[in-house]
Amino acid sequence: MTMKEKCEIMRSKSAMDNFQKGYNCAQAIVLAFADMIPIEEELLLRMASSFGGGMGRLREVCGAMSGMFMVVGALYGYDDSKESKIKAEHYARIQELAGRFEEKNGSIVCRELLGLNIKHDSSVPKERTQEYYKKRPCPQLVADAAKILEDYIHKNPPKGCESTVRNGQKTVK
């Protein structure tokens, strides 16, 4: 097994574990990549908290996608509103990643991935039980998103965003 494959498995497993600990899909992804982002984990988790259940249980764009896009924005995003070429490159990157996820899973829309026929769901999340996890594809969806993102990062290393974790402390070079 190559180092790249080991990393993909680790991030995928981490994302699945995060979801099964009770984090929403977006949080599960950002937490799996938190070591690469120079933002405190607590803030990352709060930023991603609105995107679970397809954006606040509206069952729109899958939270795993939102989490992936948040990580991509942190690693490759732009901050100059007048740089239309850079914006276009970034949006193309987002569309490429969304396309990879959709190709594997058939959609990027939460309700479609879950096989629901409702547009907006109750704001109250379901209790996380063994039965809940048996019915939901979410752990596999976050694993898929993590693998797709890890593969993209491996093939397209972000500029100026090398990071390491030593003794639980994040350092960004």
C-alpha positions in Angstrom: 0.0 0.0 0.0 1.4 3.4 -1.0 1.6 6.3 1.4 -1.0 8.1 -0.6 -3.4 5.2 -0.2 -2.7 5.1 3.6 -3.5 8.8 3.9 -6.7 8.4 1.9 -7.8 5.6 4.2 -6.9 7.6 7.3 -8.8 10.7 6.3 -11.8 8.6 5.1 -11.8 6.7 8.4 -11.4 9.8 10.4 -14.4 11.4 8.5 -16.5 8.3 9.2 -15.5 8.2 12.8 -16.3 11.9 13.2 -19.8 11.4 11.8 -20.3 8.4 14.1 -19.3 10.5 17.1 -22.2 12.8 16.3 -20.7 15.5 14.1 -22.7 16.5 11.1 -21.4 15.6 7.6 -19.7 19.0 7.0 -18.1 18.9 10.5 -16.9 15.4 9.9 -15.0 16.5 6.8 -13.5 19.7 8.1 -12.4 17.9 11.3 -10.7 15.2 9.2 -8.6 17.9 7.4 -8.2 20.3 10.4 -4.5 19.6 10.6 -4.1 21.3 7.2 -6.0 24.5 8.0 -4.6 27.2 10.2 -7.8 27.7 12.2 -8.6 26.4 15.6 -10.7 23.2 15.5 -13.5 24.7 17.6 -14.0 27.6 15.1 -13.9 25.1 12.2 -16.6 23.0 13.9 -18.8 26.1 14.5 -18.3 27.3 11.0 -19.4 23.9 9.6 -22.2 23.4 12.1 -24.8 25.1 9.8 -24.3 22.8 6.9 -25.5 19.5 8.3 -28.6 17.8 6.9 -28.0 19.6 3.6 -27.8 23.0 5.1 -29.6 23.1 8.4 -31.7 20.1 7.5 -33.1 21.8 4.4 -31.9 18.7 2.5 -30.2 20.7 -0.1 -26.4 20.4 -0.9 -24.9 17.5 1.1 -23.0 18.6 4.1 -20.0 16.4 3.0 -19.8 18.6 -0.1 -20.1 21.8 2.0 -17.4 20.6 4.3 -15.2 19.6 1.3 -15.7 23.1 -0.2 -14.8 24.8 3.0 -11.5 22.9 3.2 -10.9 23.7 -0.5 -11.6 27.4 0.1 -9.1 27.4 3.0 -6.4 25.7 1.0 -6.9 27.1 -2.5 -9.4 29.9 -2.2 -9.1 33.5 -3.2 -9.4 36.7 -1.2 -9.2 39.4 -4.0 -12.7 40.1 -5.3 -11.3 41.6 -8.5 -9.3 38.6 -9.6 -11.9 37.1 -12.0 -9.4 34.5 -13.5 -8.6 33.2 -10.0 -12.3 33.1 -9.1 -13.0 31.1 -12.3 -10.1 28.7 -11.5 -11.5 28.2 -8.0 -15.0 27.6 -9.2 -13.8 25.1 -11.8 -12.0 23.3 -9.0 -15.2 23.1 -6.9 -17.2 21.9 -9.9 -14.6 19.2 -10.6 -14.8 17.9 -7.0 -18.6 18.0 -7.0 -18.5 16.1 -10.3 -16.3 13.4 -8.9 -18.6 13.0 -5.9 -21.8 13.0 -8.1 -20.2 10.5 -10.4 -19.6 8.1 -7.5 -22.9 8.7 -5.6 -25.4 9.9 -8.2 -26.0 13.3 -6.7 -24.7 16.1 -4.4 -28.1 16.8 -3.0 -28.8 15.5 0.5 -32.5 14.5 0.0 -31.6 12.6 -3.2 -28.7 10.8 -1.5 -31.0 9.8 1.3 -33.9 8.9 -0.9 -36.2 11.4 0.7 -39.1 13.0 -1.1 -39.3 16.1 1.2 -37.7 19.4 0.4 -37.3 20.8 3.9 -37.1 18.6 7.0 -37.8 19.4 10.7 -35.1 21.4 12.3 -34.8 18.8 15.0 -32.1 16.2 14.2 -32.8 12.5 14.7 -31.3 10.8 17.6 -28.1 9.0 16.6 -28.8 5.3 17.4 -27.6 2.1 15.8 -30.8 2.0 13.8 -30.1 5.5 12.5 -26.6 4.5 11.3 -28.0 1.4 9.6 -30.4 3.5 7.5 -28.1 6.3 6.6 -25.5 6.3 3.9 -23.8 9.4 5.5 -20.8 7.6 7.0 -19.9 6.3 3.5 -20.6 9.6 1.9 -18.3 11.5 4.2 -15.6 8.8 3.6 -16.1 9.2 -0.2 -15.8 13.0 0.1 -12.6 12.7 2.2 -11.1 10.3 -0.3 -11.9 12.5 -3.2 -10.5 15.6 -1.4 -7.4 13.8 -0.3 -6.7 12.6 -3.8 -7.2 16.1 -5.2 -4.8 17.6 -2.6 -2.2 14.9 -3.3 -2.3 15.6 -7.0 -2.6 19.4 -6.5 -0.6 20.4 -3.4 -1.7 23.8 -2.2 0.8 26.6 -2.3 2.1 27.8 1.0 -0.1 25.6 3.1 2.2 22.8 4.2 1.3 21.7 7.7 2.4 19.2 10.2 1.1 18.0 13.5 3.6 17.4 16.3 2.5 16.3 19.7 -1.1 17.3 19.0 0.0 20.9 18.1 -0.8 22.2 14.6 2.0 24.2 12.9 1.7 25.8 9.5 4.7 26.5 7.4 
